[in-house]
């Protein structure tokens, strides 16, 4: 066999993309952002040598040292207040609220100062801060560990509020959030931390303020975000057996809201529903329903439905499965329409 013949018969084996968890993708995003920009610093409760409760910052302390990533006192208001001062002096802090409800002590700093400083200074002061908040249920956590607090932050002008549902978005959206000159509330669905996808890092997905149609459909537009995206896709699978075609949109950005993508879908299907884990009364779904109704009223064949958690404080772990919306509850809600 000649050399040319040997080359012709040689097969090039391309390795398959590695399986990456959402937590691993977030770690990679933090590592790459810190490596690319020395102004990026990370701090919060137990994010240093321990690597955080969910190990998202695992290994970063050893790699970058305590001058770039360190453990803070157990004082969320102080964490955010310190980050604001650092940002005003040119740094780009990324801080972690250890659990969703732990962010409430920092509420005043976030809503009164972080969200308002750019406007208060007539654009002279920017605060490039990312607040990472592990949120929502699905892990058997007790109260203060399973809240869905998105409505508080989306109701606050001056904040960008985003949430990924998969590892690729987790990496790309966090990189984009850290690069932003405006403050970003980055909500990380705890139940999805260990979900895996075959991806190659670094990866770039569509801009974080853009919603994505994950599944095409013709009968219903089902809007989801964060932890409920998986539930929405499961509902779409179940609906197929009943002859119902559900279009699933991952909102990704809660504020600003992608009216264009949602509106185009609703005009096609004439029906819409929103699914989220937070309680229904005054929840984020109410804003979505009102917003879509105002803009697409003459295209709607039925009222917009909300499939949500119940209007109660988050229950004990034994009752969590009854509290969180399921694919079956989605289909039961759709059955209330007159088709």
N, C-alpha and C positions, 0 to 999 in steps of 0.2 A: 504494500500500500504506500502510495506517495504521500508527501507532506500535504499537498493540496487535497488529496482524497481524505486524509485523516481529519483535516480541518472541516471538510464538508459534512463529515459524519459526527462531529463533536456537538453535543447538545449543551447549550448554556442553561444552567439551572438558576432561576431567579428565586431567591428565598421569599417565602410568604411573609407578609407584614406580621409583626409581633402582636400578640394579644396584650392590650394595654387597658388597665382599669381607669375609671374616672379619677380616682385619687392619684394614681401614677401620672396621668396626664396633667393634673394640676401641679404636681411636684415638678414635672419637667418644665411647665410654663414658668413657674417661679424661678427655677434654676437658670433657664435661658434668659429671662428678663434681668436677673441679677448679674449674669455674666456679661450681657450686652450693655448694661447701663449701671455704672457705679453709684448712681444716685438712688437706685432702688434699694430700700431697706425693708426688712420684715420683722415684726414683733407682735407679741400677744402672749396669752397665758399658755405656758408649756410648749411653745413652738420651737424652742431651742434644742438642746440635746435629746429630749424625749421625742421630738418630731410631731408634736400635736396629738390631741386625743385620737384623731383619725389618721395620724401618721402622714399627713399631706406635706409637712415640712421635713420629713425624715431625711437625714443626711446633709441638709443644707447648712446646719451649724458647723459641722466638721469641715465642710467645703469652703465656706465663706467667712467663718469666724464670728465672734461675738460682736464685732463692730458693725456687721451687716445684718445679723439676725440674733435676736435675744429674747429672753423671757421677761415679761412685764409683771408688775404687781397685779393682784386680783382686783382691778379697778377699771372697769370698761370706760367710764367717763374720762378717766385719766389717760387711757390708751388713745382714745380719739382726740382728746385735747392736745396731747403731745404730738400726735400725727399732724394736726393742723399747724402747729408751730413749726414743725420740721418742713412741711410743704411750703410754708411762707418763706422759708430760708433756702429753698431750692432742691430739697430732697423729694423723693417719690415713694412715700410710705405705703406698704401693704400690711394691713393689720387684720388679725383674726379675732372674731368674737367666738368663743369656744363652742357655744350653742346658741341657737336662735333667740331664746328668751333672755339670754345673758346680755343681749345688745340693748335691752331696755334701760339699764342704768346710764347708757351713753346717748339716750334719746335726745336730751337737751343739747348736747354738743353737736349731734348730727343735724338736727332740724333747725336750731337757732344760729349755728355758726358755719358748719361745713357746707350746708346747702345754700347759705345766703351770702357768703363772703364775696363771691365773684360779682354778684349784683350790688352788694353794699359798697364795694370799692369801684363801681362803675367800670368793671372789666380789668382793673389794674392788677388784681390779685387772683391768681389761679390756685386751685388746691387739687393737685394730681394725686388723689388718695383713693385706694381701693380698700373697701371694708368687706372682707370675706366672712360670710355668715352661713355655717351649716344649718339647714332648716328642714322643716317638715318631719313627718313620721316614718313609720315602716321599719323601725329598728327596735321596737319594744322598749322605748324610753319612757320615763315618767314625765310628769309635767315639768315645764321649764327646759325640757330637752327635745320637744317635738312640735314646737309652735310653727305656724306658717304666718310670718309677720309682714308679708309683702305689701299689704294694703297700707300699712303705716308709712312705708318708704315711698310708694308710688303716689301717695297723697301729698308728698313734700316736693314742691317745685325746686329745681336746682340739683336734683339727684337723678343720675341714670341708674336704672334698676334692671339687671339682667340675670338670667338663670339658664345654665346649660342642662341638657338632658342626656348627653352622651360624651364619651371621652374626647372625641375630636373637637366638639364645640367647647368642652371644658378647657382644652389647651388653647385653642385659637382665641376664644372670647376673653380668657384671662390675660393673654398677651396684649390684646387690644385694649382691655380695661386699664392695664398698667401703663400703657402708652398714652392714654387719654389725659388731657390737661384738666378735665372736669372730674369731680368725685363720682365714684361708681360703687353702688351697693351690689356686691357679687354674691348671689344666693346659690349655695351648693346643696342640692338635694341629698341628704344623708343616705337614703335608701339606695341611691345609685352609685355611691362611692366605689362599690366592688363590682359593678357591671363592667364587662369587657367587650372590646371591639378590636378587630384586626386593623390597625392603622400604623402608618409610618410617621414618626415625629421628626422634625416639626411638621405640622399640618396647618393649612390655612383654610378656614371655612368662610362662608359669607359673612359680611359685617354683622356685629353683634346686635345691632338695632333692627335687623331684618328677620321677619318671620319666614319659616320654611314649610312648604307643603311636603309632608313626609309620605303621604299616601293619597293618591288621586281618588275622587269619588264624585257621585252625581246627585245623591239624595239629601245629604246632611253635611254641614261643615262642623266638625268637632274641634274646638280650640282647647289646647292643653299647654302646659309648660312644666319644666322641671320634673318632679316625680310622677306627674300624671300623664306624661307623654306615653310611657309604656302602657299604662292602663287604657289610654285612648286607642292605641294600636291594637291591643287585645280586643277591645270592643268592636273595632272595625273588622277584625277577623271573625268574631262570633256573628256579626251582623250579616256577613256574606252568606252564611247558611240559611238566613231568613230572607234572602233576596234584597237586602238593604245595602246600598253603596254609601259608605261613610268616607268623607275626605277629612284627613287629619292634618292639622296645622300645629306645629311647634312654634309658639309665639316668641320664645327666646328672650325678647326684650319686653318687659312689662311697662317700662317708661323710658323712652318714648314708645308709643304703640304704633305698630305697622298697619295703618289703615288700608294701605294699598293692597297688600297681600290678602288680608282678611276680607276686604270689600269685594275683590275680584272673585273670591271663592263663594261668598254668600250670594252674589248676583247669579252665580252658576247653579247653586243648589237650592236656593230660596229658603233654607232652614239652617239654624245654627244652635249650637249648645256649647257651654263652657264648663270644663271640669277642673276643680281644684280641691286641695285637702283642707284649706281653711274653712271656718264656719261660713254659712251663707249670708246671714244678715250683715249688710255693710261690707261684704267681702269684695275682693278684686273682681269677681265675676259680675257684680252689679254694675260696675263701671263699664266693663266690656259690653254687657247687654244693652246699656243705655247708649253707648257710643255707636255700636253697630246699628241699633234701631234708628237713631237720629240720621245716620248716613245712608242706610239701606232700606228704609221703611217700605217703600213701594215695591221692593223686590222680595219682601218676606211673606211667606205663606202661612206662618205660624209664629207665636211668641218665642223668644229665645229662652232656652232652658238653662238652668244651673244645676249641675250635679256636684255636690260638695260634701265636706264634713258637716256634722250636726252642730247646732248652735249651743254647744256646751264647752266647758274647758276640756282640754285634751284628756282623754280617759286613761285608766290604768292599762298596762301592757296586755292584760287578758282580754280587754274589750277593744283594743286598737283595730282589729280586723273588721269589726262591725262599724266602726266610726269612719274609716277611710273609704272613699268612693271606689267602687269596683267596676269591672267591665259589665257585669250583670246589672248593676244599678244604672249604668248608662243606658243600656237597652230598655230597661224598665221605664226610664224617664222618656225615652223616645216613643214608647208605646202610648204615652198619654196624649200625644198629638192626634188629631183627626187627619188621616192621610187621604 
